[in-house]
Amino acid sequence: MIQKQQVIFSCLAIIMVISSLSCFGSDKNVDKPLALQMQFEEIWKSAETIKVTSEKSIECSLPALPSQPGKIAVIRYQARVNGFTGWNIFLGLHLNGQPLEETDRNGIGRLINRASIFSSSIWETQIMASDNHYLIFFTQDFNKIDPSITDIAQQIEATWFMLRIDDLSKKDSRNLLRLSNSYPKAEVEVASLAVGYIPAKEAKEQKPLALRLPFERIWRHEKPIRIGAEQSAKISIPPIPQAVGQTIAIRFQTRLVYPEFEGWNTFLKLNFNDEAVTELDKCANDRLLNRSTIFSSTRWGTSAMVAGNNYITFFTPDINAINKEWVNDPAQLKEATWYVLRIEDLAKTDGTNILKFTSAVNPNTFKKDASGNVPVVEVASLEIGYIKAKSSIETDEKITVDFSPTGTLKTSNYSVSVSSNGGFCVAAESGKSYFDASFSYPFAGKNWNAVSADKKNIAGEAAWKPVTHLDRRNVTVEAKGKYYTFKRQVICHERFLEIHDVFMNKTDYILGIIVRNRFVSEENPLKLKIGGYNANPELPTEPVHSPSNPTLFFGMNRGGLGIFAQDTAFRNQLMMETKRNVAVFGSNELGLAPKETYTLRWRIYPMEDNDYFSFINRLRSDIGANYTILGPGKFFGDIRDKHRTITPEEFNKSMERQYAPVGMFSPWFCYYDGGDLSLEAWIGGIRRGVANFKKGLPPEVRLLPCFETSIQPVPDEIEIKLWPEDLEEWPTSDGFIVTKDNKFSSSKQYTLGKPVTNFRSYIKLDTKYYKKFMAGIDGAMDAGFRGIYFDLFVCPNLRTYDQWDGRTVEMDADSFTVARETALLPILEGPAKKAIVEHIIQRGGIVVCNDYPVWEELQSTPLFSFSEASDINGGHLGAPIGLSAGWDAAEGHSGADLVAAVIARLKKGGLFYYYATIIKETDNEAYELVKNMYPITIEELHAGWIKGKERTITCVPGKYTVGGSKPPKVILFTKEGKKSSSPPEALRPEGKTEWLIDLTQLPAGSAVIIENIL
């Protein structure tokens, strides 16, 4: 979870060279209409208010509006009916004989200063325009509108309208504007009518990307759709012709209409022609075109926009705005409730299309209103149309660097040049990328020490003067200040550049340094990945913290560039953010002991193509992450004779049906049903159970006990309230997390049939808690278990304040001095977790864990790590396993559900483990898909397919090749979970040494396993 350090990151970035990323704010007067805030260059203005009588029209002669670079021609006016309350679409507009429709021919809205819909407490959602007819308000004051309109932004705009007219205006002769009134009872008054220009940049910035994409509308649903809790709405849509070079897309807004509080959840489920509209299409391409797939919140860290085919629905009274007190990300705030999704793979060209919206709202989780109703999900502005295949808007906005090289090194894949100010440039297939850095120092004010790629250096300490040196394979940059010295080594390998940033604390006290690395690409990226998450390169991103996948990737027109934070401290303190062609990555909290030296290590990967997974596969190979993964795994319940939830006979029978050779069993060590057991009692209970279960098991089956690493349940009779006075009340309280205000981090839970206090914990070498764990591990393996399962094995965002991890400090944002030492749990726990894992493996065991590892020391260690969802981006540098949902027999899940769950993980480059995943017995055949996925030694990850030494697993159409003297076995599972009796053949083309499997016609929703015959 991105907590306070995220705020510090953005604030500090404003006052340094990298501030080009942080200009997200505005000093405009929010109480002034946007129509009057914009830089409006007036060309002509009506001298009086124009009154258009009932069902009549008036023509106005306007001057010519020649094209001006960087400017857009607009009209601006106020409109009303002199009344007290209400509104309607009564003002018709024509320009030069053409209807001035609400959108131009590309579907881009004309209305610049306000949203196209608004909310009313009386009449629900209303539209501002329809075709070429625009809203007028009944009001006696042009600056005030009906108070029942709940949208604050609409209230501020009052009766002002600003419309773009550049596509219909004449450039070299006068323009004729016709205003008509279709209201039969009263005059329409148009005041302050003027024409002129506004900067094109300002017009773009006011609109969400959803309305700036080149969207050509072909169908529209006129009215908002409201869907009750757990209800659905189906909409029939005419055939949608395919268009060459165009992408079919659906565009809409959605919100939860609920006045009690604000927030979000994945409450809107989409299906198109009975197919789930998931985040990725059948070829694992992104559907979401207008926003990133993650966003940052002030209270809940990072959230995903999509889960399967469920989309985030914000709770908001204003469909055009989401609460900025909850959401940090300016780009997401601008997009508000808009979605634009690619659907060309689902659309019918010769028959009626059925779009189905379903509300996933659980009515029992919401308080009913006075009428007994629960919240409804609303969908508005629903349209289908075409977008250019690039699926992005063209932009020339980018940061440039005035770079002057003093020396250059060349390899076969790239060259490196260095500037006199210590910055450097990497030239490769993707173009040129410039790297510089800035570092805080105590009492610096707005100054930063820096190494700069630009000719102009950055003001810092007077003594700070970077000195550069080049030899045959390395670039060295050195600089000295009052508080620390800095030495950067850029080491050139054939496949990557390795950067060692060495800081030496010259002082006699703990020194904190805020580190900011920046790279500027020559061109704007076409693709952007942060921590493995998709981000929209057109939009700025808030700081992302992803220690299990500490990578940043820019995909360009040609080639790409990846960044990887290598050492454990850097990857756990790392924050990354981007804007256009600029990325910033660094640490807010690096601490050095007196006279200490520490090296931050990171890498740059110049790539020949713009595929993120090409970068990941190269990185996986370099760090040794391609180890063999066993499985699938599953949780089976209590193993003790008197408490068991499954007998040995039932276990053996289940293995025939749902093969899971990695089985996890309770009672938990230090949690739930084992939380009140002594070490001796716990070992005694499992010993007898394991002995009974092991009889007759196949040799590949491994039974594992469940260990909880981050929670210690302490019964209520043990009272631990304060720290450190009550520290000895519990034998292993030397592992309790201490909060910033010197309290233990705890929560209540009913796990043992009575209230239990759970204390959040950490494991550190040689503590009582560590020794208890090691004793439990040895006891379990002595009893016959062949490995250990660890829950919450990684706590990437937690910290404790009772000690220092030797590397992390909290900084005072004003003085840039250390406010407090603290301990990030991954840094603190690293040595103990490494010792625990190595001990288990040395004893012949395996380690399965919940959470992806975050330690450099364990990145090549075979940990079978998973996420409790399909969101497996964090596992791309290890074992990318996604745990299934918990399905019991009563829910009646099908083989189709199982295949869809496997494919959802596969599309993100991931594998699949069971949780308690039961499908109908008639669909048992689907289990064979999961069985045939393992063992696998990953060689390549891709979006939708994984190549392993033993097998290739895919759901993406294409042609696949494998080696070997014998033809591989091809197993095809249909979307219903049935094994095909006639799968595609493996053929060896004449003159070739590899086998070819042609899956170009693979049906959507199918999965294939190509098993190598070694």
MARMI-652819 format. One record per residue (C-alpha): x, y, z. Coordinates in pm, whole numbers, padded with zeros to 5 digits, always signed. Layout:
MARMI-652819
XYZ
...
END
This chain:
MARMI-652819
+00000+00000+00000
+00136+00344-00093
+00114+00541+00227
+00257+00871+00347
+00578+00844+00148
+00373+00876-00169
+00263+01226-00070
+00619+01326+00011
+00733+01196-00329
+00502+01428-00521
+00565+01728-00300
+00940+01703-00321
+00938+01655-00695
+00796+02004-00737
+01107+02173-00605
+01367+02000-00817
+01473+01947-01175
+01225+01667-01211
+00940+01904-01140
+00841+01863-01504
+00647+01561-01378
+00465+01725-01093
+00276+02013-01253
-00056+01843-01198
-00209+02119-00991
-00368+02447-01090
-00395+02788-00934
-00718+02872-01112
-01012+03007-00916
-01238+02705-00877
-01540+02927-00797
-01516+03102-01134
-01681+02941-01438
-01437+02753-01656
-01577+02946-01952
-01425+03261-01799
-01104+03100-01679
-00982+02998-02023
-00755+03219-02231
-01028+03343-02463
-00912+03568-02748
-01227+03757-02843
-01276+03840-03215
-01640+03951-03208
-01909+04004-02947
-02280+04082-02970
-02359+04426-02833
-02687+04313-02676
-02877+04016-02544
-03042+03821-02825
-03402+03718-02769
-03525+03426-02978
-03902+03415-02976
-04107+03099-02942
-04052+02849-03226
-03860+03108-03431
-03497+03163-03528
-03248+03451-03555
-02934+03474-03770
-02612+03643-03665
-02333+03740-03906
-01990+03659-03763
-01644+03752-03894
-01414+03506-04076
-01212+03283-03847
-00879+03204-04015
-00689+02898-03891
-00432+02988-03628
-00157+02744-03519
-00217+02603-03171
-00561+02767-03141
-00923+02650-03170
-01215+02862-03290
-01505+02871-03041
-01831+03045-02962
-01916+03145-02605
-02253+03249-02469
-02503+03233-02181
-02858+03103-02235
-03178+03104-02028
-03554+03123-02023
-03663+03392-01779
-03823+03170-01517
-03772+03014-01177
-03683+02647-01211
-03623+02375-01471
-03444+02321-01801
-03481+02163-02140
-03304+02125-02475
-03466+02413-02662
-03180+02610-02819
-03099+02492-03173
-02770+02598-03337
-02662+02595-03703
-02335+02730-03841
-02309+02806-04211
-02616+02593-04279
-02476+02289-04094
-02621+02165-03763
-02375+02240-03484
-02410+01892-03337
-02290+01809-02989
-01999+01608-03132
-01796+01652-03448
-01766+01379-03711
-01496+01205-03504
-01722+01188-03201
-01525+01454-03011
-01755+01668-02801
-01797+02035-02884
-01881+02139-02530
-01555+02257-02375
-01641+02418-02045
-01875+02160-01892
-01965+01793-01897
-02224+01660-02139
-02451+01523-01860
-02548+01630-01511
-02734+01495-01209
-03050+01626-01049
-03204+01515-00722
-03546+01538-00889
-03494+01412-01244
-03182+01193-01205
-02929+01212-01492
-02989+01467-01768
-02802+01547-02090
-02669+01890-02190
-02724+01848-02563
-02886+01625-02822
-02777+01651-03185
-02763+02030-03239
-03002+02129-02959
-02851+02262-02637
-02984+02302-02286
-03135+02621-02154
-03205+02680-01785
-03515+02854-01648
-03365+03120-01424
-03394+03489-01342
-03018+03518-01294
-02773+03418-01570
-02522+03326-01299
-02747+03087-01105
-02926+02768-01208
-03174+02528-01050
-03047+02421-00703
-03179+02067-00755
-02884+02013-00991
-02641+01828-00765
-02329+01861-00986
-02115+02132-00828
-01922+02193-01150
-02248+02255-01338
-02361+02500-01070
-02037+02698-01109
-02074+02712-01489
-02436+02828-01445
-02569+02928-01792
-02231+02950-01970
-02161+02743-02282
-01840+02727-02486
-01848+02524-02809
-01570+02444-03055
-01660+02538-03413
-01325+02502-03594
-01451+02219-03822
-01755+02417-03952
-01632+02777-03947
-01527+02962-04263
-01165+03077-04271
-01182+03348-04540
-01540+03480-04538
-01807+03569-04290
-01984+03299-04089
-02357+03272-04038
-02483+03149-03700
-02853+03062-03672
-03017+03033-03328
-03361+02872-03301
-03606+02827-03012
-03819+02513-03002
-03988+02608-02672
-04355+02690-02747
-04422+02912-02445
-04143+03166-02394
-03842+03346-02537
-03489+03209-02513
-03239+03477-02413
-02879+03446-02534
-02636+03684-02364
-02261+03753-02388
-02246+03586-02731
-01891+03604-02866
-01658+03422-03104
-01283+03386-03078
-01000+03146-03007
-00868+02947-02714
-00533+02762-02697
-00570+02408-02830
-00371+02276-02535
-00617+02427-02289
-00913+02278-02469
-00755+01931-02459
-00668+01953-02094
-01025+02023-01991
-01156+01699-02137
-01102+01342-02027
-00909+01124-02267
-01233+00933-02325
-01363+01241-02510
-01033+01325-02681
-00984+00991-02850
-01074+01004-03222
-01407+00830-03166
-01646+00804-03462
-01989+00722-03320
-02208+00473-03508
-02469+00394-03236
-02592+00561-02922
-02824+00474-02634
-03010+00795-02554
-03113+00740-02193
-02917+00650-01881
-02956+00288-01766
-03017+00210-01399
-02955-00141-01268
-03073-00267-00930
-02859-00477-00696
-02779-00817-00849
-02995-00726-01150
-02907-00704-01520
-02997-00489-01818
-02972-00610-02179
-02941-00375-02476
-02984-00478-02839
-02738-00322-03082
-02750-00344-03464
-02476-00528-03659
-02139-00352-03635
-01940-00359-03961
-01565-00408-03930
-01361-00117-04066
-01006-00146-04198
-00758+00025-03968
-01028+00097-03713
-01096-00048-03370
-01455-00104-03255
-01502+00046-02911
-01770+00101-02651
-01774+00426-02454
-01980+00498-02142
-01988+00647-01793
-02084+00453-01483
-02136+00524-01115
-02307+00390-00805
-02596+00614-00707
-02565+00612-00332
-02568+00930-00119
-02444+00786+00210
-02071+00779+00137
-01816+00780-00143
-01571+00515-00259
-01558+00245-00523
-01581-00124-00595
-01593-00354-00899
-01971-00339-00918
-02033-00326-01295
-02009-00654-01487
-02000-00648-01869
-02089-00917-02120
-02111-00872-02496
-02280-01144-02702
-02258-01381-02403
-01881-01328-02374
-01720-01167-02071
-01569-00828-02155
-01250-00888-01958
-00953-00656-01919
-00768-00843-02195
-00908-00976-02522
-00851-01325-02664
-00505-01220-02786
-00424-01071-02444
-00438-00714-02576
-00560-00439-02342
-00924-00341-02382
-00910-00029-02166
-00810+00265-02387
-00872+00578-02185
-00716+00510-01846
-00453+00308-01665
-00550-00024-01512
-00447+00091-01163
-00494+00405-00958
-00368+00542-00629
-00598+00626-00341
-00536+00824-00025
-00657+00550+00209
-00638+00214+00037
-00313+00217-00160
-00323+00090-00518
-00646-00043-00669
-00706-00229-00997
-00967-00084-01233
-01081-00427-01358
-01123-00771-01201
-01221-01024-01467
-01516-00855-01636
-01606-00647-01329
-01521-00277-01359
-01463-00019-01087
-01776+00181-01015
-01725+00500-00818
-01987+00612-00566
-02052+00974-00658
-02344+01217-00674
-02179+01377-00980
-02123+01142-01271
-01858+01378-01407
-01643+01387-01094
-01496+01151-00838
-01383+01255-00495
-01029+01394-00500
-01006+01336-00125
-01014+00961-00197
-00823+00934-00525
-00469+01072-00557
-00420+01018-00928
-00492+01335-01134
-00530+01134-01454
-00798+00914-01296
-00971+01222-01153
-00990+01369-01502
-01130+01047-01651
-01379+01037-01361
-01641+00774-01449
-01555+00724-01818
-01460+00392-01981
-01356+00327-02341
-01313-00044-02422
-01211-00230-02737
-01471-00491-02839
-01391-00577-03202
-01322-00941-03110
-01672-00974-02965
-01882-00774-03213
-02116-00934-03467
-02109-00790-03818
-02416-00973-03948
-02654-01006-03656
-02793-00830-03353
-02544-00768-03075
-02650-00803-02712
-02477-00592-02450
-02545-00701-02092
-02472-00489-01786
-02501-00657-01444
-02483-00498-01102
-02258-00693-00866
-02385-00495-00568
-02463-00717-00268
-02781-00563-00122
-02693-00689+00225
-02384-00467+00242
-02575-00140+00195
-02827+00037+00412
-03163+00075+00244
-03313+00418+00188
-03649+00537+00320
-03829+00355+00038
-03652+00028+00111
-03427+00054-00195
-03057-00031-00218
-02807+00147-00445
-02834+00123-00822
-02552+00114-01075
-02600+00377-01345
-02463+00363-01700
-02486+00681-01909
-02351+00829-02236
-02343+00477-02384
-02204+00474-02739
-02036+00240-02986
-01801+00361-03255
-01466+00336-03429
-01126+00449-03307
-00803+00456-03506
-00621+00129-03455
-00340+00305-03268
-00607+00367-02999
-00442+00685-02881
-00439+01057-02949
-00151+01222-03126
+00056+01456-02914
+00380+01645-02949
+00402+01740-02582
+00729+01617-02439
+01029+01725-02236
+01354+01782-02423
+01713+01767-02297
+01997+01989-02422
+02263+01719-02412
+02626+01774-02509
+02847+01460-02490
+03207+01468-02374
+03275+01101-02449
+03104+00787-02583
+03127+00410-02530
+02987+00162-02780
+02869-00198-02755
+02710-00411-03025
+02359-00323-02898
+02381+00037-02776
+02611+00330-02703
+02656+00540-02389
+02757+00905-02389
+02830+01117-02082
+02788+01492-02029
+03024+01720-01838
+02758+01754-01567
+02754+01380-01500
+02436+01274-01679
+02444+01018-01955
+02259+00918-02272
+02180+00566-02393
+02131+00539-02771
+01969+00215-02891
+01692+00080-03117
+01431+00278-02922
+01613+00608-02978
+01796+00815-02722
+01722+00814-02350
+01877+01066-02112
+01952+00991-01748
+02021+01230-01465
+01965+01234-01090
+01911+01468-00795
+01986+01416-00426
+01868+01603-00120
+02103+01734+00147
+02025+01884+00490
+01889+02237+00503
+01902+02262+00124
+01596+02481+00078
+01505+02438-00289
+01853+02325-00392
+01955+01972-00481
+02287+01815-00559
+02265+01665-00905
+02426+01493-01198
+02262+01636-01507
+02223+01528-01868
+02146+01886-01962
+02409+02147-02036
+02265+02360-01759
+02362+02220-01421
+02138+02232-01114
+02222+02451-00818
+02344+02253-00518
+02623+02276-00266
+02903+02508-00371
+03159+02227-00359
+02944+01988-00567
+03112+01951-00907
+03064+01622-01093
+03379+01474-01249
+03342+01213-01525
+03574+00942-01651
+03542+00680-01927
+03739+00363-01979
+03685+00074-02220
+03358-00055-02066
+03261+00184-01786
+03152+00538-01715
+03238+00682-01373
+03091+01000-01224
+03212+01135-00888
+03105+01433-00678
+03159+01546-00319
+02950+01755-00086
+02966+01857+00278
+02753+01566+00400
+02823+01280+00160
+03020+01172-00144
+02865+01017-00451
+03016+00783-00707
+02820+00644-01002
+02955+00357-01208
+02780+00274-01535
+02901-00075-01626
+02831-00177-01985
+02732-00540-02047
+02615-00665-02385
+02252-00714-02272
+02216-00436-02014
+02380-00148-01830
+02442-00195-01459
+02446+00119-01245
+02609+00132-00903
+02529+00451-00710
+02764+00464-00411
+02685+00704-00124
+02926+00758+00166
+02802+00938+00478
+03074+01182+00589
+02893+01280+00909
+02886+01138+01262
+02507+01096+01262
+02245+00904+01064
+02201+01081+00732
+01889+01066+00515
+01906+01120+00139
+01614+01152-00100
+01723+01001-00431
+01557+01095-00759
+01662+00934-01086
+01505+01066-01402
+01509+00939-01755
+01377+01128-02054
+01308+00936-02375
+01352+01102-02711
+00995+01018-02811
+00670+00967-02623
+00616+00597-02545
+00343+00394-02716
+00333+00141-02432
+00394+00186-02061
+00427-00068-01779
+00495+00022-01416
+00558-00269-01185
+00403-00494-01450
+00079-00292-01450
-00056-00141-01769
-00052+00237-01763
-00180+00472-02033
+00120+00661-02174
-00102+00959-02254
-00175+01015-01885
+00050+01106-01592
+00083+00839-01325
+00096+00875-00951
+00388+00708-00767
+00373+00328-00787
+00537+00100-00528
+00596-00254-00656
+00889-00421-00473
+00817-00769-00607
+00835-00636-00964
+01048-00319-00937
+01045-00248-01309
+00950+00035-01542
+00913-00019-01918
+00875+00225-02207
+00773+00070-02541
+00853+00299-02834
+00776+00292-03206
+01090+00085-03244
+01242-00092-02950
+01195-00028-02582
+01374+00049-02258
+01337-00123-01920
+01452-00020-01572
+01507-00268-01288
+01587-00183-00924
+01815-00462-00806
+01920-00445-00442
+01672-00523-00164
+01673-00178-00004
+01621+00008-00332
+01340-00214-00457
+01153-00187-00125
+01188+00191-00105
+01133+00243-00477
+00866+00483-00604
+00804+00527-00978
+00598+00783-01169
+00574+00901-01529
+00442+01182-01745
+00462+01160-02123
+00826+01088-02212
+00964+01134-01860
+00997+00881-01578
+01114+00941-01223
+01219+00660-00992
+01395+00673-00658
+01371+00660-00280
+01227+00906-00032
+01384+00737+00268
+01739+00614+00217
+01931+00620+00546
+02304+00577+00609
+02469+00515+00946
+02759+00743+01051
+03056+00706+00812
+02872+00425+00631
+02883+00351+00257
+02588+00199+00072
+02535+00120-00298
+02201+00143-00475
+02213-00092-00773
+01987-00080-01076
+01989-00178-01441
+01890-00039-01779
+01776-00279-02053
+01775-00140-02410
+01541-00369-02605
+01506-00445-02975
+01124-00453-02961
+00853-00277-02762
+00713-00586-02587
+00723-00568-02207
+00754-00946-02184
+01066-00945-02401
+01223-00727-02133
+01090-00947-01852
+01216-01267-02017
+01564-01123-02059
+01562-01006-01698
+01433-01340-01566
+01714-01519-01743
+01976-01278-01610
+01867-01305-01246
+01816-01684-01253
+01440-01685-01201
+01361-01971-01443
+01342-02256-01193
+01106-02556-01202
+00760-02502-01051
+00568-02799-00913
+00193-02819-00885
-00086-02759-00892
-00138-02685-00524
-00457-02694-00317
-00575-02640+00041
-00731-02949+00203
-00819-02863+00565
-00721-03022+00901
-00489-03325+00893
-00518-03432+01259
-00688-03765+01324
-00955-03630+01561
-01015-03306+01375
-00959-03392+01011
-01190-03247+00749
-01083-03502+00488
-00982-03865+00543
-00676-04024+00378
-00913-04230+00163
-01104-03920+00053
-00775-03745-00018
-00658-04027-00244
-00993-04025-00422
-00980-03649-00470
-00635-03687-00627
-00790-03900-00900
-01043-03629-00972
-00859-03304-00897
-00487-03383-00914
-00305-03156-00669
+00033-03304-00571
+00112-03001-00353
-00139-03016-00067
-00159-02760+00214
-00305-02870+00550
-00399-02715+00882
-00386-02686+01182
-00210-02357+01135
+00115-02292+01310
+00063-01966+01502
-00283-01892+01363
-00647-01999+01359
-00701-02353+01481
-00341-02396+01593
-00303-02060+01758
-00370-02182+02113
-00154-02496+02084
+00188-02533+02236
+00469-02629+02003
+00467-02982+02141
+00089-03020+02107
+00093-02889+01751
+00372-03126+01642
+00208-03421+01816
-00123-03361+01639
+00021-03336+01292
+00264-03629+01333
-00014-03888+01359
-00213-03726+01078
+00077-03718+00833
+00164-04082+00904
-00190-04188+00807
-00204-03970+00496
+00131-04078+00357
+00024-04441+00318
-00007-04522-00048
+00065-04172-00178
+00243-04137-00515
+00604-04021-00467
+00544-03683-00633
+00280-03581-00376
+00404-03337-00116
+00206-03253+00198
+00275-02912+00353
+00162-02759+00684
+00023-02405+00695
+00234-02145+00876
+00123-01789+00945
+00421-01553+00946
+00270-01207+00996
+00006-01268+01264
+00026-01403+01619
-00307-01476+01788
-00287-01410+02162
-00586-01522+02376
-00756-01248+02577
-00632-01379+02908
-00289-01248+02803
-00314-00870+02819
-00058-00683+02611
-00151-00318+02591
+00162-00107+02592
+00512-00116+02457
+00767-00181+02599
+00625-00226+02951
+00424-00542+02871
+00674-00691+02627
+00741-01002+02832
+00376-01101+02880
+00395-01324+02573
+00705-01534+02495
+00737-01426+02130
+00635-01063+02161
+00983-00969+02034
+00820-01005+01692
+00525-00766+01746
+00498-00466+01513
+00506-00135+01698
+00320+00161+01550
+00441+00518+01523
+00269+00609+01850
+00435+00320+02041
+00140+00079+02033
+00121-00277+01917
-00050-00330+01582
-00342-00564+01651
-00698-00660+01561
-00978-00874+01709
-01092-01197+01545
-01311-01494+01638
-01086-01783+01537
-01096-02022+01830
-01461-02003+01925
-01381-01700+02139
-01239-01353+02084
-00869-01356+02000
-00635-01061+01965
-00417-01090+01656
-00088-00906+01675
+00084-00821+01346
+00432-00966+01355
+00772-00980+01191
+01048-01241+01198
+01404-01133+01269
+01712-01350+01304
+01777-01499+01649
+01462-01363+01814
+01237-01589+02019
+00978-01570+01742
+01235-01681+01483
+01351-01970+01701
+00991-02081+01755
+00939-02085+01379
+01252-02286+01312
+01147-02536+01579
+00805-02564+01417
+00958-02614+01072
+01191-02889+01197
+00907-03053+01389
+00683-03053+01081
+00947-03198+00851
+01049-03455+01109
+00684-03557+01120
+00685-03626+00746
+00584-03302+00578
+00790-03228+00266
+00794-02852+00276
+00611-02555+00430
+00332-02321+00319
+00368-01962+00447
+00077-01720+00454
+00153-01345+00430
+00517-01428+00365
+00587-01073+00247
+00461-00752+00405
+00585-00502+00147
+00422-00191+00292
+00443-00256+00666
+00697-00105+00901
+00773-00114+01272
+00900+00170+01490
+01066-00018+01775
+01396-00048+01586
+01589+00057+01276
+01641-00167+00976
+01971+00014+00910
+01846+00159+00582
+01509+00337+00614
+01436+00681+00760
+01143+00919+00752
+01247+01260+00626
+01142+01605+00736
+01007+01760+00415
+01117+02112+00513
+01470+02061+00643
+01558+01739+00454
+01686+01595+00780
+01597+01264+00944
+01270+01291+01136
+01276+00933+01260
+01442+00598+01195
+01207+00314+01111
+01215-00042+00980
+01051-00157+00658
+00956-00518+00729
+01100-00666+00408
+01441-00512+00483
+01424-00608+00849
+01305-00963+00778
+01526-01035+00477
+01807-01228+00651
+01560-01437+00856
+01336-01519+00559
+01643-01620+00356
+01768-01846+00638
+01424-02005+00679
+01381-02080+00308
+01733-02216+00265
+01688-02439+00571
+01370-02593+00428
+01526-02652+00088
+01839-02802+00242
+01613-03051+00417
+01463-03152+00082
+01146-02949+00118
+00966-02700-00104
+00829-02358-00009
+00486-02234-00119
+00399-01881-00010
+00128-01619-00029
+00283-01299-00176
+00563-01260-00423
+00917-01226-00282
+01083-00884-00263
+01442-00980-00179
+01735-00984-00420
+01885-01263-00210
+01589-01492-00292
+01508-01394-00650
+01667-01711-00794
+01544-01939-00512
+01258-02173-00612
+00968-02022-00419
+00622-02123-00541
+00465-01787-00466
+00111-01681-00550
-00132-01393-00533
-00483-01449-00397
-00629-01332-00727
-00565-01317-01101
-00359-01001-01049
-00020-01168-01088
+00190-00879-01228
+00404-00885-00915
+00507-01243-00991
+00668-01182-01328
+01016-01209-01176
+00949-01538-00997
+00669-01796-00991
+00370-01604-01134
+00091-01809-00979
-00262-01678-00927
-00471-01856-00663
-00826-01942-00767
-01142-01826-00598
-01296-02049-00331
-01574-02247-00502
-01768-02507-00306
-01985-02781-00449
-02310-02603-00365
-02226-02313-00596
-02242-02537-00902
-01944-02396-01090
-01872-02548-01429
-01576-02659-01632
-01619-02338-01832
-01566-02138-01513
-01242-02325-01444
-01106-02275-01795
-01196-01904-01779
-01013-01871-01446
-00700-02035-01587
-00712-01812-01896
-00757-01495-01687
-00423-01567-01520
-00257-01685-01840
-00340-01359-02018
-00134-01177-01757
+00157-01417-01794
+00051-01632-01500
-00014-01986-01378
-00296-02129-01163
-00325-02297-00822
-00645-02417-00657
-00785-02272-00339
-01095-02484-00268
-01203-02499-00628
-01488-02748-00673
-01673-02780-01004
-01962-03009-01100
-01865-03374-01121
-02003-03391-01474
-01731-03139-01571
-01437-03322-01412
-01255-03327-01743
-01167-02959-01701
-00940-03046-01408
-00705-03213-01655
-00617-02870-01797
-00466-02769-01464
-00305-03110-01410
-00122-03089-01742
+00024-02744-01667
+00288-02883-01427
+00574-02930-01370
+00701-02635-01570
+01041-02472-01591
+00955-02131-01734
+01166-02015-02027
+00943-01733-02152
+00640-01545-02019
+00402-01375-02260
+00058-01217-02252
-00158-01527-02294
+00108-01795-02323
+00399-01942-02131
+00683-02139-02282
+00848-02391-02053
+01113-02655-02086
+00851-02928-02043
+00548-02768-02210
+00394-02458-02365
+00058-02332-02233
-00146-02090-02445
-00486-01935-02500
-00371-01701-02780
-00414-01784-03153
-00085-01813-03342
+00182-02048-03470
+00399-02222-03211
+00724-02411-03256
+00899-02656-03025
+01213-02864-03058
+01275-03232-02993
+01320-03548-03196
+00965-03665-03127
+00642-03476-03206
+00494-03300-02901
+00162-03398-02751
-00108-03135-02820
-00402-03114-02577
-00686-02871-02655
-00955-02778-02403
-01267-02602-02527
-01415-02305-02348
-01664-02547-02188
-01376-02742-02030
-01394-03045-02260
-01085-03210-02406
-01091-03206-02784
-01078-03549-02950
-00909-03401-03258
-00653-03141-03146
-00424-02974-03402
-00132-03186-03519
+00234-03105-03470
+00404-03100-03810
+00769-03066-03902
+00801-02857-04222
+01050-02987-04474
+01401-02866-04401
+01311-02749-04048
+01435-02889-03718
+01138-02771-03507
+00781-02890-03485
+00508-02645-03591
+00166-02631-03422
-00075-02405-03611
-00324-02251-03367
-00418-01951-03578
-00782-02065-03576
-00793-02134-03202
-01149-02059-03084
-01186-01784-02826
-01198-01918-02472
-00998-02231-02553
-00668-02333-02396
-00395-02555-02535
-00106-02741-02377
+00181-02846-02602
+00374-03109-02408
+00732-03170-02516
+00833-03535-02551
+01188-03520-02421
END
